[in-house]
Amino acid sequence: MKNILVPVGSTENGVNNLKYAVNFAAMSGATVYLINIYRDFSKVGGMGKVTQVAMEDHQAQLDEVLSQVDTKGVEVVAKPIKGDPSEGIARISKQLGIDLIIMSPQSVEIKDERYLGSITGKLVKQTEIPMLIVPKDYLFRKANTILLALKRPNFEKENVLDPLKDLLSLFNAQLNVLRVRTPDVAESDDVMDEQLKEIMSGYKETENATIYQGVLEHFQSHQPDILCVLRRKRGFFKKLSEKNHVLKKDFYTSKPLLVLCGQQ
């Protein structure tokens, strides 16, 4: 992972996420791109100055975030981006060849009952770039164990596990796999991916109505430092198919959440 993107919503969350990303990049040798998004009003009559002011305000916010973080010699490129938040993040990620997006569950905290806000939720639903969702005020630490929760241990897309393999190598961590058998799983889903066999240290099966229920039941016994799930339309974040946010009553974790892009 050579290019890490840190989108900034609130200054407080931006500081926390940049600290995490800098520590991560210091270990991996990555470049960190710090961005925030502002709307383009330049096409509206007489609003060109407003756009310039907006850009300057957003640059000031990025400068404020940078002033509060020891970058430890890591290259951090800070730039405000014009456009819609989710579209802008997708566009800049493609331009820069981003390998990992690090952001908060909520870019701007509005409703306490939400785990994922609308911007983060929309990105989880749409992006194919791996995302590491870091809880508020979570301090960077070495991950000794990662828990991968899934219901099908095989993948239609190639290289799905590459980001996970990078993290395991970076932290010298162990991978425990929790295979959750849900009522809609067929026998043909039992074939395990060979790469998964090679990288996992532990394996457990459980039967539950949903993957999340399986995670709830077994999370404490595994005590992972990072929880990893796949973005699938009918998988862990099924409710994102209906809305762009996730309520805490439907899902919540106090540990970093790595979201990989699985099949649709």
Secondary structure, DSSP 8 states (H G I E B T S, - for coil): --EEEEE-SSHHHHHHHHHHHHHHHHHHT-EEEEEEEE---TTSTT-HHHHHHHHHHHHHHHHHHHHTS--TT--EEEEEEES-HHHHHHHHHHHHT-SEEEE-S-SS---TTEEE-HHHHHHHHH--S-EEE--TT------SEEEEEES-S--SSTTTTHHHHHHHHHHT-EEEEEEEE-TT--GGGG---HHHHHH-SEEEEEE-SSHHHHHHHHHHHH--SEEEEEE-TTSTTGGGGT-S-EETTT---SS-EEEEE---
